[in-house]
Amino acid sequence: MGSPGLAKAMAKMRDAGVEDVAVQTFAHYYRQLEHGETGMIPEDAIEPVDIPSISDAEVTDEEAHAAISTTAVIKLNGGLGTSMGMDRAKSLLCVRKGLSFLDVIARQVLHMREKYDVRLPLLLMNSFRTSEDSLAALERYHDLPVEGLPLEFLQNREPRLLVDDLSPVEWPKDPELEWCPPGHGDIYTALLDTGLLDLLIEQGYERVFVSNSDNLGAVPDEKVAGWFAKSGAPFAIEAVRRTPSDRKGGHFARRRSDGRLILRETAQTRDEDKVALQDLSRHKYCSTNNIWFDLKALKKVLTERDGILGLPLIRNEKTVDPADPKTPKVVQIETAMGAAIEVFEGSQLIEVTRDRFVPVKTTNDLLVLRSDVYDIGDDFVLDQVAEVVPFIDLDSDYYKYVSTFDERFPEGAPSLRKASALTINGDWTFGKGVQVIGAVSLDGANAERVAPATVLSD
């Protein structure tokens, strides 16, 4: 079984009712961690990639409809939005006209079912902290559940490990802090151990489209579904060209040793390779985390590997209480969903337009989404009406958390349709009907107010 730390962690997981497949998967990565595996991917071990664009793909209407009619949709919905000061599912955050992320997602799916006359089930991969609130929020959509399928399945959980000896941490003040999710790479394990993988195959579904619940641009597009089905690939990821705002994030590359496509995350990049990581002319594409995979292909690989997909390890160091840096340091064993691209022979990448990648990770992103940069039509799909998506940089002392952010935009977001950038240093509160044109920077040593109907221009 290995070290005492591993034995304690496995026993803790079994006592908590974690499925054996998930326990064995955790043990697989624990042993790697114990032997010093860091998951680092050196720059000299990879080379850049060029990829085809969906705009050049030839897909007939019949091929597109056939593909979307046998597709299921999964939304990763385990995040709490703690970086924005939230303590419940981030997808419950209001984004437009009184609608939350989940409201918009549900209406997108219901509209597509009616438009294309398809089943298109929606399933949430919730965490133990987001399940109750999220399901309650969807109760109003009586037509959303598809007969024979659940609305959710739960992400697994695993113990946080003390950095010093890799034993499971004990924290009686708040026992929930002893646990963490294993990263969104857990989706494959969770589909297997809940029986949902077999159930989807039995009901005639051939592929799954997975995306983050905080990315409203990620609709299950019928042309992309048709392209994926026609390609015969077991696995594919939608990619976008990196911009300066993506400079510090992960990217796609090709591994020199075997020619496989890989996804290198920032946490897997050595310090000496950070310059290459940030070189947008070298590594041009990043992941949208919009992923397509063939259900039977996943079943085959999991069967061959005894339920353990074997994704690259991500070693994530934190403190037991993320809000208190003085609490003990812990390690979280994580994997990334997109890293499965290197597992499947014949995996593919496809370049999509930026409007399929509208994630909300910070209140900077939230301001754009709440503004008039995008319209939301009867199909509830985001339509970018601004010529460019403006760069937003809000003073973290006053705008980092949703509660303080909302206080400073009490009458709603300013118009950003004609803006290229908005930088705020200091404490500024916006009145109703403010318009930003061009690149605007606001600086103030004291609390300031932008009067209603003000036009701010560069």
Helices and strands as residue ranges (DSSP letters): H 4-15, H 20-34, G 43-45, E 46-47, G 54-56, H 61-68, E 71-77, G 82-84, G 90-92, E 94-96, E 99-100, H 101-116, E 122-126, H 131-137, E 152-154, E 158-159, E 161-162, G 175-178, E 179-180, G 184-186, H 187-193, H 196-202, E 207-212, H 222-231, E 235-241, G 244-246, E 251-255, E 261-264, G 266-268, G 271-273, H 274-277, E 285-294, H 295-304, E 314-319, E 329-334, G 337-342, E 348-351, G 354-356, H 363-370, E 374-376, E 382-384, E 391-394, H 396-399, H 402-408, E 415-425, E 428-430, E 435-443, E 448-450, E 455-457
